[in-house]
Amino acid sequence: MQYAVADACISMCDDLNDTDGAAKIINPLNAVAMVGIAEAERDAFIVIARYRAS
């Protein structure tokens, strides 16, 4: 396991695995980035999402 020093931490439930925990952080950040890129380029994008039950 590797460690890094961070300025902020996000608390996760003990029963949440690493993959799902990472997705809860990265997916919203990707959405924010896509909107920012579309606004900067004065363009649009379509998002199709599908819910995956665990």
Gaussian input, Z-matrix of N, CA and C with variables (Angstrom, degrees):
# hf/3-21g

backbone

0 1
 N
 C     1     B1
 C     2     B2     1     A1
 N     3     B3     2     A2     1     D1
 C     4     B4     3     A3     2     D2
 C     5     B5     4     A4     3     D3
 N     6     B6     5     A5     4     D4
 C     7     B7     6     A6     5     D5
 C     8     B8     7     A7     6     D6
 N     9     B9     8     A8     7     D7
 C    10    B10     9     A9     8     D8
 C    11    B11    10    A10     9     D9
 N    12    B12    11    A11    10    D10
 C    13    B13    12    A12    11    D11
 C    14    B14    13    A13    12    D12
 N    15    B15    14    A14    13    D13
 C    16    B16    15    A15    14    D14
 C    17    B17    16    A16    15    D15
 N    18    B18    17    A17    16    D16
 C    19    B19    18    A18    17    D17
 C    20    B20    19    A19    18    D18
 N    21    B21    20    A20    19    D19
 C    22    B22    21    A21    20    D20
 C    23    B23    22    A22    21    D21
 N    24    B24    23    A23    22    D22
 C    25    B25    24    A24    23    D23
 C    26    B26    25    A25    24    D24
 N    27    B27    26    A26    25    D25
 C    28    B28    27    A27    26    D26
 C    29    B29    28    A28    27    D27
 N    30    B30    29    A29    28    D28
 C    31    B31    30    A30    29    D29
 C    32    B32    31    A31    30    D30
 N    33    B33    32    A32    31    D31
 C    34    B34    33    A33    32    D32
 C    35    B35    34    A34    33    D33
 N    36    B36    35    A35    34    D34
 C    37    B37    36    A36    35    D35
 C    38    B38    37    A37    36    D36
 N    39    B39    38    A38    37    D37
 C    40    B40    39    A39    38    D38
 C    41    B41    40    A40    39    D39
 N    42    B42    41    A41    40    D40
 C    43    B43    42    A42    41    D41
 C    44    B44    43    A43    42    D42
 N    45    B45    44    A44    43    D43
 C    46    B46    45    A45    44    D44
 C    47    B47    46    A46    45    D45
 N    48    B48    47    A47    46    D46
 C    49    B49    48    A48    47    D47
 C    50    B50    49    A49    48    D48
 N    51    B51    50    A50    49    D49
 C    52    B52    51    A51    50    D50
 C    53    B53    52    A52    51    D51
 N    54    B54    53    A53    52    D52
 C    55    B55    54    A54    53    D53
 C    56    B56    55    A55    54    D54
 N    57    B57    56    A56    55    D55
 C    58    B58    57    A57    56    D56
 C    59    B59    58    A58    57    D57
 N    60    B60    59    A59    58    D58
 C    61    B61    60    A60    59    D59
 C    62    B62    61    A61    60    D60
 N    63    B63    62    A62    61    D61
 C    64    B64    63    A63    62    D62
 C    65    B65    64    A64    63    D63
 N    66    B66    65    A65    64    D64
 C    67    B67    66    A66    65    D65
 C    68    B68    67    A67    66    D66
 N    69    B69    68    A68    67    D67
 C    70    B70    69    A69    68    D68
 C    71    B71    70    A70    69    D69
 N    72    B72    71    A71    70    D70
 C    73    B73    72    A72    71    D71
 C    74    B74    73    A73    72    D72
 N    75    B75    74    A74    73    D73
 C    76    B76    75    A75    74    D74
 C    77    B77    76    A76    75    D75
 N    78    B78    77    A77    76    D76
 C    79    B79    78    A78    77    D77
 C    80    B80    79    A79    78    D78
 N    81    B81    80    A80    79    D79
 C    82    B82    81    A81    80    D80
 C    83    B83    82    A82    81    D81
 N    84    B84    83    A83    82    D82
 C    85    B85    84    A84    83    D83
 C    86    B86    85    A85    84    D84
 N    87    B87    86    A86    85    D85
 C    88    B88    87    A87    86    D86
 C    89    B89    88    A88    87    D87
 N    90    B90    89    A89    88    D88
 C    91    B91    90    A90    89    D89
 C    92    B92    91    A91    90    D90
 N    93    B93    92    A92    91    D91
 C    94    B94    93    A93    92    D92
 C    95    B95    94    A94    93    D93
 N    96    B96    95    A95    94    D94
 C    97    B97    96    A96    95    D95
 C    98    B98    97    A97    96    D96
 N    99    B99    98    A98    97    D97
 C   100   B100    99    A99    98    D98
 C   101   B101   100   A100    99    D99
 N   102   B102   101   A101   100   D100
 C   103   B103   102   A102   101   D101
 C   104   B104   103   A103   102   D102
 N   105   B105   104   A104   103   D103
 C   106   B106   105   A105   104   D104
 C   107   B107   106   A106   105   D105
 N   108   B108   107   A107   106   D106
 C   109   B109   108   A108   107   D107
 C   110   B110   109   A109   108   D108
 N   111   B111   110   A110   109   D109
 C   112   B112   111   A111   110   D110
 C   113   B113   112   A112   111   D111
 N   114   B114   113   A113   112   D112
 C   115   B115   114   A114   113   D113
 C   116   B116   115   A115   114   D114
 N   117   B117   116   A116   115   D115
 C   118   B118   117   A117   116   D116
 C   119   B119   118   A118   117   D117
 N   120   B120   119   A119   118   D118
 C   121   B121   120   A120   119   D119
 C   122   B122   121   A121   120   D120
 N   123   B123   122   A122   121   D121
 C   124   B124   123   A123   122   D122
 C   125   B125   124   A124   123   D123
 N   126   B126   125   A125   124   D124
 C   127   B127   126   A126   125   D125
 C   128   B128   127   A127   126   D126
 N   129   B129   128   A128   127   D127
 C   130   B130   129   A129   128   D128
 C   131   B131   130   A130   129   D129
 N   132   B132   131   A131   130   D130
 C   133   B133   132   A132   131   D131
 C   134   B134   133   A133   132   D132
 N   135   B135   134   A134   133   D133
 C   136   B136   135   A135   134   D134
 C   137   B137   136   A136   135   D135
 N   138   B138   137   A137   136   D136
 C   139   B139   138   A138   137   D137
 C   140   B140   139   A139   138   D138
 N   141   B141   140   A140   139   D139
 C   142   B142   141   A141   140   D140
 C   143   B143   142   A142   141   D141
 N   144   B144   143   A143   142   D142
 C   145   B145   144   A144   143   D143
 C   146   B146   145   A145   144   D144
 N   147   B147   146   A146   145   D145
 C   148   B148   147   A147   146   D146
 C   149   B149   148   A148   147   D147
 N   150   B150   149   A149   148   D148
 C   151   B151   150   A150   149   D149
 C   152   B152   151   A151   150   D150
 N   153   B153   152   A152   151   D151
 C   154   B154   153   A153   152   D152
 C   155   B155   154   A154   153   D153
 N   156   B156   155   A155   154   D154
 C   157   B157   156   A156   155   D155
 C   158   B158   157   A157   156   D156
 N   159   B159   158   A158   157   D157
 C   160   B160   159   A159   158   D158
 C   161   B161   160   A160   159   D159

   B1=1.4606
   B2=1.5181
   B3=1.3403
   B4=1.4570
   B5=1.5174
   B6=1.3006
   B7=1.4547
   B8=1.5178
   B9=1.3244
   B10=1.4590
   B11=1.5216
   B12=1.3194
   B13=1.4559
   B14=1.5189
   B15=1.3293
   B16=1.4607
   B17=1.5202
   B18=1.3310
   B19=1.4646
   B20=1.5245
   B21=1.3207
   B22=1.4632
   B23=1.5224
   B24=1.3017
   B25=1.4589
   B26=1.5225
   B27=1.3135
   B28=1.4534
   B29=1.5176
   B30=1.3028
   B31=1.4550
   B32=1.5272
   B33=1.3229
   B34=1.4628
   B35=1.5254
   B36=1.3214
   B37=1.4647
   B38=1.5260
   B39=1.3049
   B40=1.4605
   B41=1.5279
   B42=1.3350
   B43=1.4646
   B44=1.5315
   B45=1.3312
   B46=1.4627
   B47=1.5266
   B48=1.3423
   B49=1.4722
   B50=1.5316
   B51=1.3262
   B52=1.4635
   B53=1.5235
   B54=1.3305
   B55=1.4621
   B56=1.5244
   B57=1.3265
   B58=1.4601
   B59=1.5279
   B60=1.3058
   B61=1.4617
   B62=1.5180
   B63=1.3327
   B64=1.4635
   B65=1.5265
   B66=1.3216
   B67=1.4688
   B68=1.5240
   B69=1.3290
   B70=1.4653
   B71=1.5290
   B72=1.3181
   B73=1.4631
   B74=1.5241
   B75=1.3211
   B76=1.4580
   B77=1.5216
   B78=1.3287
   B79=1.4694
   B80=1.5340
   B81=1.3295
   B82=1.4746
   B83=1.5270
   B84=1.3342
   B85=1.4597
   B86=1.5264
   B87=1.3300
   B88=1.4624
   B89=1.5239
   B90=1.3121
   B91=1.4639
   B92=1.5260
   B93=1.3121
   B94=1.4682
   B95=1.5275
   B96=1.3322
   B97=1.4640
   B98=1.5264
   B99=1.3345
   B100=1.4689
   B101=1.5249
   B102=1.3165
   B103=1.4659
   B104=1.5289
   B105=1.3157
   B106=1.4682
   B107=1.5174
   B108=1.3315
   B109=1.4714
   B110=1.5210
   B111=1.3272
   B112=1.4627
   B113=1.5338
   B114=1.3319
   B115=1.4656
   B116=1.5177
   B117=1.3292
   B118=1.4605
   B119=1.5274
   B120=1.3165
   B121=1.4693
   B122=1.5173
   B123=1.3413
   B124=1.4593
   B125=1.5253
   B126=1.3127
   B127=1.4527
   B128=1.5274
   B129=1.3008
   B130=1.4590
   B131=1.5246
   B132=1.3115
   B133=1.4574
   B134=1.5223
   B135=1.3095
   B136=1.4688
   B137=1.5226
   B138=1.3238
   B139=1.4559
   B140=1.5260
   B141=1.3119
   B142=1.4520
   B143=1.5266
   B144=1.3138
   B145=1.4619
   B146=1.5160
   B147=1.3022
   B148=1.4556
   B149=1.5250
   B150=1.2915
   B151=1.4642
   B152=1.5216
   B153=1.3212
   B154=1.4535
   B155=1.5182
   B156=1.3020
   B157=1.4590
   B158=1.5221
   B159=1.3077
   B160=1.4730
   B161=1.4956
   A1=108.57
   A2=115.85
   A3=121.28
   A4=109.61
   A5=116.40
   A6=121.45
   A7=109.94
   A8=116.36
   A9=122.11
   A10=108.59
   A11=116.07
   A12=121.62
   A13=107.41
   A14=116.91
   A15=121.29
   A16=110.18
   A17=115.26
   A18=120.73
   A19=111.58
   A20=117.04
   A21=120.81
   A22=109.45
   A23=116.29
   A24=121.93
   A25=109.25
   A26=115.72
   A27=121.71
   A28=106.93
   A29=116.19
   A30=121.55
   A31=110.09
   A32=116.62
   A33=122.45
   A34=109.24
   A35=115.80
   A36=121.38
   A37=109.55
   A38=117.12
   A39=121.73
   A40=113.06
   A41=117.34
   A42=119.80
   A43=113.49
   A44=118.10
   A45=122.84
   A46=109.21
   A47=117.15
   A48=118.66
   A49=110.13
   A50=116.14
   A51=121.62
   A52=113.05
   A53=117.58
   A54=121.42
   A55=111.46
   A56=117.31
   A57=121.04
   A58=111.14
   A59=117.10
   A60=120.65
   A61=111.85
   A62=116.71
   A63=121.26
   A64=110.63
   A65=117.13
   A66=121.09
   A67=111.32
   A68=117.42
   A69=120.93
   A70=111.02
   A71=117.63
   A72=121.52
   A73=110.83
   A74=117.43
   A75=122.27
   A76=112.67
   A77=119.09
   A78=120.43
   A79=112.87
   A80=119.82
   A81=118.53
   A82=112.30
   A83=117.96
   A84=120.10
   A85=111.10
   A86=117.31
   A87=120.59
   A88=110.58
   A89=117.34
   A90=120.83
   A91=111.10
   A92=116.91
   A93=120.92
   A94=110.21
   A95=117.28
   A96=121.13
   A97=111.33
   A98=118.08
   A99=120.79
   A100=111.16
   A101=117.54
   A102=120.52
   A103=109.64
   A104=117.06
   A105=120.74
   A106=112.46
   A107=116.98
   A108=121.00
   A109=110.20
   A110=117.50
   A111=120.57
   A112=110.92
   A113=117.18
   A114=119.97
   A115=111.48
   A116=117.32
   A117=121.18
   A118=111.52
   A119=116.55
   A120=120.65
   A121=112.08
   A122=116.52
   A123=122.73
   A124=110.10
   A125=114.30
   A126=122.77
   A127=108.75
   A128=116.91
   A129=121.64
   A130=109.42
   A131=116.45
   A132=120.83
   A133=108.65
   A134=115.15
   A135=122.07
   A136=107.76
   A137=116.27
   A138=121.49
   A139=107.97
   A140=115.35
   A141=120.91
   A142=106.01
   A143=116.58
   A144=121.04
   A145=109.97
   A146=114.52
   A147=120.19
   A148=108.42
   A149=116.32
   A150=121.54
   A151=109.03
   A152=115.86
   A153=121.71
   A154=108.06
   A155=117.51
   A156=121.13
   A157=109.68
   A158=116.08
   A159=120.47
   A160=111.34
   D1=141.03
   D2=178.76
   D3=-107.89
   D4=151.64
   D5=-179.00
   D6=-124.82
   D7=153.95
   D8=176.96
   D9=-141.22
   D10=152.58
   D11=176.04
   D12=-87.37
   D13=132.12
   D14=-177.95
   D15=-129.22
   D16=151.93
   D17=176.49
   D18=-81.74
   D19=-20.49
   D20=-177.46
   D21=-142.11
   D22=154.29
   D23=177.92
   D24=-130.91
   D25=149.49
   D26=176.22
   D27=-117.11
   D28=122.30
   D29=-178.35
   D30=-78.40
   D31=135.04
   D32=178.43
   D33=-122.24
   D34=154.70
   D35=176.65
   D36=-64.81
   D37=148.12
   D38=179.84
   D39=-62.27
   D40=-30.31
   D41=-177.29
   D42=-88.96
   D43=5.53
   D44=179.17
   D45=-89.81
   D46=125.44
   D47=-179.66
   D48=-76.99
   D49=166.25
   D50=-175.07
   D51=-60.46
   D52=-40.62
   D53=-178.44
   D54=-62.94
   D55=-48.36
   D56=179.86
   D57=-68.13
   D58=-36.29
   D59=177.05
   D60=-62.64
   D61=-43.27
   D62=178.16
   D63=-65.01
   D64=-39.62
   D65=-179.78
   D66=-63.04
   D67=-35.11
   D68=179.89
   D69=-66.34
   D70=-22.54
   D71=178.81
   D72=-94.78
   D73=-48.97
   D74=-172.54
   D75=-71.70
   D76=-43.07
   D77=-176.51
   D78=-57.70
   D79=-46.34
   D80=177.27
   D81=-64.91
   D82=-35.38
   D83=178.42
   D84=-66.48
   D85=-37.45
   D86=175.67
   D87=-61.96
   D88=-42.60
   D89=179.26
   D90=-61.41
   D91=-44.24
   D92=178.24
   D93=-61.40
   D94=-43.15
   D95=179.70
   D96=-63.97
   D97=-42.68
   D98=-179.49
   D99=-63.35
   D100=-41.24
   D101=177.95
   D102=-64.61
   D103=-42.81
   D104=179.02
   D105=-61.07
   D106=-42.70
   D107=178.40
   D108=-65.15
   D109=-44.90
   D110=179.92
   D111=-62.07
   D112=-40.88
   D113=178.22
   D114=-65.94
   D115=-42.52
   D116=-178.74
   D117=-64.98
   D118=-36.33
   D119=-179.36
   D120=-92.62
   D121=4.59
   D122=-178.10
   D123=49.64
   D124=51.40
   D125=-176.71
   D126=-129.20
   D127=-177.67
   D128=179.40
   D129=-134.11
   D130=163.67
   D131=175.11
   D132=-146.98
   D133=158.44
   D134=179.29
   D135=-115.67
   D136=133.55
   D137=178.16
   D138=-115.25
   D139=128.21
   D140=174.93
   D141=-116.10
   D142=117.10
   D143=-176.67
   D144=-114.24
   D145=148.42
   D146=178.21
   D147=-131.67
   D148=132.43
   D149=179.85
   D150=-82.01
   D151=132.34
   D152=177.18
   D153=-114.32
   D154=110.60
   D155=179.13
   D156=-72.99
   D157=138.40
   D158=-179.61
   D159=-82.50

